[in-house]
Amino acid sequence: MNNKSEIIMNNNLIVLNIISWLFGIVFFAIGVVNSFWGNDPFFGIFIILLSLVYFLPVNDILKKMTGFSIPGMGIVKILLGIFILWASLGVGELFDKIDLMMMDLRR
């Protein structure tokens, strides 16, 4: 019975890691679009840096470097994802920048 619960926990961790990587790829792409097509490349670089939270084991690296870790890293990732979506869709006008990118790539 103990092995089944360990397998289920491992499967849950794998699924959460895959979801985290997918969000990281999406947010990284949003950062690239904002960096190269738009009027504020630093905003895009900022989004790219924020997307690294979804790729790297940030909590472990932070604990090794500083000695403390962020409790509830999953909640931090969710709140950060909401912020990135709000900033890029609402303030950053992502769809207009995607249209600019598509026009540039068609030439």
HELIX and SHEET records of a PDB file:
HELIX    1   1 ASN A    2  PHE A   36  1                                  35    
HELIX    2   2 PRO A   41  PHE A   55  1                                  15    
HELIX    3   3 VAL A   58  THR A   66  1                                   9    
HELIX    4   4 MET A   73  LEU A   85  1                                  13    
HELIX    5   5 TRP A   86  VAL A   91  3                                   6    
HELIX    6   6 LEU A   94  ARG A  106  1                                  13    
END                                                                             
